[in-house]
Structures are given as structure tokens and as C-alpha cells.
């Protein structure tokens, strides 16, 4: 678990403590990206989606939000050509961060 200070504040979400899991896959980037692109969570809406090219691969980001409970879920899929795998980072905001 890590902390992220400002992710989501642009959407009206408070600073949050984040639970984070990082996975690795040997599947093709397109397969992993398409899985998370089409993933639907009941009651959650897609707030942001982007895909960018990097010098060593591609990076896909999707942010899902649930407005009533003010929760946020971030999916990052990163193609790592040098390593020959795909990294998947899943983050979930879990409440307000107090400083």
C-alpha cells in the first residue's frame, strides 16, 4: 500500500490512502489493455482513459469512479519491451488521507 496525494482531486475526490497491487503478464499488451478497457464494475463510471507511446512501449491508463461513495479505481497497463512483459498496476482509493 502506498499513498498518493493528488490523484483524483481534479474529479472532486479527497486525498486518499491507496491500496496497490502490481501484476506481470506474458500476454500481449493488446489483450491485457482490451480486458481492462472493457471491464465494467456495476455502479462505477469511466472518468478518464488514455493511451500513450513511450520509447520502450505503450502505456494505458483508465480511471473509474463511484460518485456516491466517492471512491476511485485506477488501472495502468504498461508494455515493457525490454523486459518482454506487461506490467499491470491496480490502485484503489480507500478513504480520506489526513496529514
C-alpha positions as a Markdown table, in Angstrom:
| # | Residue | x | y | z |
|---|---|---|---|---|
| 1 | Unk | 0.0 | 0.0 | 0.0 |
| 2 | Unk | 1.3 | 3.5 | -0.8 |
| 3 | Unk | -0.1 | 7.0 | -0.6 |
| 4 | Unk | -0.9 | 9.3 | -3.5 |
| 5 | Unk | -1.7 | 12.8 | -2.6 |
| 6 | Unk | -3.5 | 14.4 | -5.6 |
| 7 | Unk | -4.7 | 11.7 | -8.0 |
| 8 | Unk | -8.4 | 12.2 | -8.2 |
| 9 | Unk | -8.7 | 15.6 | -6.6 |
| 10 | Unk | -9.4 | 17.1 | -10.1 |
| 11 | Unk | -12.6 | 15.0 | -10.1 |
| 12 | Unk | -13.7 | 16.2 | -6.6 |
| 13 | Unk | -12.3 | 13.3 | -4.6 |
| 14 | Unk | -10.4 | 13.9 | -1.4 |
| 15 | Unk | -6.8 | 12.9 | -0.9 |
| 16 | Unk | -6.8 | 9.1 | -0.4 |
| 17 | Unk | -4.8 | 6.2 | 1.0 |
| 18 | Unk | -4.3 | 3.8 | -1.8 |
| 19 | Unk | -4.2 | 0.0 | -1.9 |
| 20 | Unk | -2.0 | -1.0 | -4.8 |
| 21 | Unk | -1.2 | -4.3 | -6.5 |
| 22 | Unk | 1.3 | -4.8 | -9.3 |
| 23 | Unk | 1.0 | -7.8 | -11.6 |
| 24 | Unk | 3.1 | -9.1 | -14.5 |
| 25 | Unk | 1.8 | -10.9 | -17.6 |
| 26 | Unk | 3.4 | -12.5 | -20.6 |
| 27 | Unk | 0.2 | -11.9 | -22.6 |
| 28 | Unk | 0.3 | -9.4 | -25.4 |
| 29 | Unk | -0.2 | -5.8 | -24.4 |
| 30 | Unk | -3.3 | -5.5 | -26.6 |
| 31 | Unk | -5.0 | -8.4 | -24.8 |
| 32 | Unk | -4.4 | -7.0 | -21.4 |
| 33 | Unk | -5.4 | -3.5 | -22.4 |
| 34 | Unk | -8.6 | -4.7 | -24.1 |
| 35 | Unk | -9.5 | -6.7 | -21.0 |
| 36 | Unk | -9.2 | -3.6 | -18.7 |
| 37 | Unk | -10.8 | -1.3 | -21.3 |
| 38 | Unk | -14.0 | -3.4 | -21.4 |
| 39 | Unk | -14.1 | -4.2 | -17.7 |
| 40 | Unk | -17.3 | -2.9 | -16.1 |
| 41 | Unk | -18.0 | -2.5 | -12.4 |
| 42 | Unk | -21.6 | -2.1 | -11.5 |
| 43 | Unk | -22.3 | 1.5 | -10.5 |
| 44 | Unk | -18.9 | 2.8 | -11.5 |
| 45 | Unk | -18.3 | 5.1 | -14.4 |
| 46 | Unk | -15.2 | 5.6 | -16.6 |
| 47 | Unk | -13.9 | 9.1 | -15.9 |
| 48 | Unk | -10.7 | 9.1 | -17.8 |
| 49 | Unk | -8.9 | 6.9 | -20.4 |
| 50 | Unk | -5.7 | 7.5 | -22.2 |
| 51 | Unk | -3.0 | 5.6 | -24.2 |
| 52 | Unk | 0.4 | 7.0 | -24.9 |
| 53 | Unk | 3.5 | 5.7 | -26.7 |
| 54 | Unk | 6.8 | 5.6 | -24.8 |
| 55 | Unk | 10.3 | 4.9 | -26.1 |
| 56 | Unk | 10.1 | 1.4 | -24.8 |
| 57 | Unk | 6.5 | 0.5 | -25.2 |
| 58 | Unk | 3.0 | 1.8 | -24.6 |
| 59 | Unk | 1.1 | 3.0 | -21.5 |
| 60 | Unk | -2.7 | 2.7 | -21.0 |
| 61 | Unk | -4.4 | 4.4 | -18.1 |
| 62 | Unk | -8.1 | 4.1 | -17.1 |
| 63 | Unk | -9.7 | 5.8 | -14.1 |
| 64 | Unk | -13.1 | 4.6 | -12.8 |
| 65 | Unk | -15.1 | 6.5 | -10.2 |
| 66 | Unk | -18.1 | 5.8 | -8.0 |
| 67 | Unk | -19.6 | 9.1 | -7.1 |
| 68 | Unk | -21.9 | 8.2 | -4.2 |
| 69 | Unk | -19.2 | 6.6 | -2.1 |
| 70 | Unk | -16.5 | 8.9 | -3.5 |
| 71 | Unk | -14.2 | 6.1 | -4.4 |
| 72 | Unk | -11.7 | 5.9 | -7.3 |
| 73 | Unk | -10.1 | 2.9 | -9.1 |
| 74 | Unk | -7.0 | 3.3 | -11.4 |
| 75 | Unk | -5.8 | 0.8 | -13.9 |
| 76 | Unk | -2.4 | 1.2 | -15.5 |
| 77 | Unk | -1.2 | -1.2 | -18.2 |
| 78 | Unk | 2.4 | -0.7 | -19.3 |
| 79 | Unk | 4.2 | -2.6 | -22.1 |
| 80 | Unk | 7.8 | -3.2 | -21.2 |
| 81 | Unk | 9.5 | -4.3 | -24.4 |
| 82 | Unk | 13.0 | -4.7 | -22.9 |
| 83 | Unk | 11.6 | -7.0 | -20.1 |
| 84 | Unk | 9.3 | -8.8 | -22.6 |
| 85 | Unk | 6.3 | -8.5 | -20.3 |
| 86 | Unk | 3.3 | -6.3 | -19.4 |
| 87 | Unk | 3.0 | -4.7 | -16.0 |
| 88 | Unk | -0.5 | -4.1 | -14.6 |
| 89 | Unk | -0.8 | -1.7 | -11.7 |
| 90 | Unk | -4.2 | -1.6 | -9.9 |
| 91 | Unk | -4.9 | 1.1 | -7.4 |
| 92 | Unk | -7.9 | 1.7 | -5.3 |
| 93 | Unk | -8.5 | 4.8 | -3.1 |
| 94 | Unk | -9.8 | 3.8 | 0.3 |
| 95 | Unk | -10.9 | 6.8 | 2.3 |
| 96 | Unk | -9.6 | 10.3 | 3.0 |
| 97 | Unk | -5.9 | 10.9 | 3.7 |
| 98 | Unk | -5.2 | 13.0 | 6.8 |
| 99 | Unk | -2.0 | 15.0 | 7.1 |
